[in-house]
Amino acid sequence: MFLKSLIESEQENYDAKADNSVAKKSDTRKTRLTLEQINKLRRLNDLKITEYNKTVAQVKKQYAAPKEEAAPSF
């Protein structure tokens, strides 16, 4: 399940047109990130955090203790 979600999210977030970072052996310097790239990384990180919080909320709801009202009385 997790592997499938990772693959699907990679395909949604990857833009082949924007990938112009072909490295050569002679490239020894670090590439500098542009503000656009930094903002994109920040947005992706925010998206990842919100998805994680949704997952945690679902798990808490799923494994929460049953309510006393729902238990049958004898």
Buried (B, 14 or more C-beta within 10 A) or exposed (E): EEEEEEEEBEEEEEEEEEEEEEEEEEEEEEEEEEEEEEEBEEEEEEEEEEEEEEEEEEEEEEEEEEEEEEEEEE
